[in-house]
Amino acid sequence: IYEIQDGRARITLNRPDKLNAISLELQAELAEAMWEADNDRSVHCVILKGAGRAFSAGYDLTGSGGNVPVSRIQHPDNAYRGGRSIDDDAWQLERGQRYRMAIFDMHKPVIAQVHGYCLAGGTDIALLCDMVIAADDATFGFPPARDLGALPNNMWLYNVGPQWAKRLTLTGDTVTGAEAQDIGLVLKAVPAEHLEAEVESLASRMSHIDPDLLSANKRIINTGLELMGARTLQRMAAENDVRGHNTRAANEFRNSVKENGLKATLNTRDDKFG
């Protein structure tokens, strides 16, 4: 959902029945919406949020919403990449990452408004935003790091430092919004009933600033992150996820999904962690 009001664009992930599970289609639409907001002179900043009960519970592992043409030239008679080879897998991961990196690359600031679950792919989107404001009872984490692969985006290091990045990604454990504030993963955590007002108040403050000046200040900070390797690390994270996809644990996960279904496989994996 895309709407503009009072100098801000509100972009809403709108698959509430799937807890806003991230499909390729959703990522493509998100990138379009971000660049539309960046191109619109009336927009000073963007608020990114999720419809329903969650910001996003992660990537859509069912494969739905994956039929997005790479180009207008695409033709059914041509032989295209799948996911059969290591290079195919890297190529597909990088394709999705290019959509997500619009958040980082666009000139105007983006605020993530996080409630409910922000898991796995949800964190790949939220942590590319310039600021994250969360409900104090939100849930952040990357449980698929337990067996399905590595993180195809990795801004954790730049937000929480190496020890907390390792603590959370080596276990797949989660933290609440309040705990996320304590470790620097989010800018601020507030009671859920105050979340929207907190985010809108911040957006209102930026609506008083010349968008070109907002752009200058965002871009110099992001350039600093690039000088620290942040953008290169995202490219390497996608390739590193291919390594994760070829582990014994990931192969066992895929086989379990075929035999037992996705829900049972996830329950078996996560129950032992409490």
N, C-alpha and C positions, 0 to 999 in steps of 0.2 A: 504494500500500500504506500502510495507517495502523495504527500500533501504539503502545501506551503502556507505558512501563516506567520505574521509578525516577524519577518526576517529570518525564519528558520524553516528548513525542510524536515519533515518528520517521515522517516522511512521505517516501515514496519514489516518484519518477517511474518508472513501470513500463511502458515500451515499449522494452525493451532491444533488440529486433530492429530498431527504427527509431532506435537511439541516442537514445531518449527525445525524439524529435521532438515538438514541442509543437503539439497540435491544440486546437481549441476545447473538445472533450470533456475533454481532460486539464486545461486551464485551469479549467474549471467544477468538476471534481472536486477540484483543488488548492485552490480558494477554499473549497469546502465543508469540506475537511479542516482548513484553517487556522482557520476560524471554529469548528469543533468543538473543536479544541485550545484555542482562546481561551476557550471557554465552559466547559471542564472544569476544575473547581477543583483536580484532582490534578496538572494539568500546569503546570510552571513555565516551560518553554521548548520550542521545536520545533527538531528537526534535519531539514533538507531535503536529500535526496541523490538520486542516480539509480541505477537498477539497471543491471547489465551493465558495458559498457566506457566509459561516459561519463555525465557529469551531464546534458548535453543538447547535441545538435549543432545546435539551432535550431528554427525553426518548420517544421511539416510542409507543404512546398510542394505536396504531392500533393492536398491538400484533404480527405484522409480524417479522420474524427472530427469533422466539421463539423456534423453534424445534432444540434444541441442546441436544444430549444425555448426561446424567450425567456421564455415564461410557460405556466402551466397552461391559460390561455385560448386559446392558439394553435390555429388551426383551418385545415385545408387549403383551405377555400373563400375565405380571406382573401388579399388581395394584400400580400405583405410585401416589405421591402427586399431588394435583392440587393447588387451592387457596381457598379451601372451608372453612378451619378452620383457626383460629388465628395462630396456630402453622405452618400450611402450608404456610401462607402468610409470616411469619417471616423466614421460611426456604428458600423460594424462594428469598426473599430480601437479605438474607445473602449469597445465592449462587452468585447472581450478584455482591455483594460487594466483595467477594473473588477474582473475576476477576479483579475488579478495584484496589484492594489493592496491586496488583502486582507493581503498580507505586511507592507506598510508601515502599514496602518491598524489591524491587530489590536493588542491591548494587550501581548501577551507577546512576548519576544524570539525571533528566528528565526536560527539558524546555518545557513549554506549549507556543505555538505560537498562539495567539488568535486574530481572526478577526471576524467581523460580530457578530452574536449571540453567546453568551455563557450562556445558560439558563438552569435552572433545572438540569437534569442529566449531561449537559455539564459542569456545575460548580462542580459536584461530581467528574468528571475526572480531570478538570484543577487544582482544589485546592489540589489534591493529588500530583501534580507535585512539584518538588523542587523549581522551579522559574517559574513565569508567566510573559511573556512579551506580551503586547496587543497593538493593534491599538487604537489610542486615541478615535476613534468613535465606538469601539466595545460596545456591550451591555451585561452587567452582571446582573443576578438576578435569583430568584427562584419563578416565578409566581404561580406554583402549590400549594405553601404554602397558597394561598388564599382560597382554598377549596378542594384540592384533597388529601392532606396528609401532613406529616412532611417531613423533609429532611433525606433520607436514608444514606447519608454521611454528616458529618458536620465538615469541617475544617475551617469554617468561623470564629469561636471563636478564633482560634490560629493565624489567619492572621489579623483580624481587631478589636479584643477585644469584650467584651460583648455588649456594647451599639450599635455599628454599626451592629453586628451580629443580635441583636434584631430588630434594625431599618429596616433592609432589609428583614429578614425572617418573621417578624410579619405583614408585609404589602405586601410582594411579589413584591415590587417596584424594579426598575432597576437603575443601574448607568452606566455611560459611562466608557470607558477605562481610560480616563483622570481622572475622579472622583475616579475610582478604585485605581489608583496610589496614589491619595491624602489620601485615608483612609488605604492604605497598603494592599489592596486586591490583587494587582499585584505589581511586582517589578518595572516595568517601562512601560509607555505608550508613543508611538511614532506615528507620522503620518503614515497612512496605507501604503503609498508608501515606507516607510523606515523599515517596520516591519521585513521583511525577512532578510534584511541586519543586523539589530540589533541582531536578534536571531543567525544568522550564525556567527557573530563576537564573541558573547559570547561562542558559541560552539567551535570556533577556539581556543579561549584562553584555554578552558578545554582540547582540543586535545593535548596541550603541557604537560599535567600533567599525571603522571603514573596513569592508571585506578585503581590500588589497593589503591593509596593514595586518589584519589577521593572518592573511596568507604569508606575508613576509616573516612573521614571527613563528608560525607553524613550520615553515620550510627550513628556517635556519636551525631549529631544534632537530627536525628530522634529518637534516644534512649532518648534524653532529652524530646522530645515531648511525647514519650510514658510514661516517668516518670510523666509528667504533665497530663496523662490520655488520650492522643489523640487516641491511638488505641482502648482503652476500649470504648471511646465515640463513635467511629464508629460502634462498635457492638451494643451499646445501641441505636444509631440513627436508625439502621435498625428495631429494635424492636419497637422503638417509632413511626416509620412510620406506623406500624400495627395499633397502636392506632389512628393515623391520618386517616387511611383508614376506621375506624369504626365510624367516626363522622357523624352527620347529613348532614353536608356540602358535604362530600365525597359521601354519598349515593345519595344526590340530583344531584351531578355532573354526576354520573354514569347513573342515570335515564334520565337526560337531553341528554346525549350522545345517548342513545337508541332512544329517541323520536325525537331529533332535529339534531343529528349529532355532530361530534366533533368540527368542525369549528364554527358552530353557538353557541355551548356551551361555547367555549373559548371566542368568541366575547362578548357574554352576560356577562360573568364574568369580563372581563378586561375593557370593555368600561366605566364602572362606575368609574374606577380609572384614566381615562384620559390618 
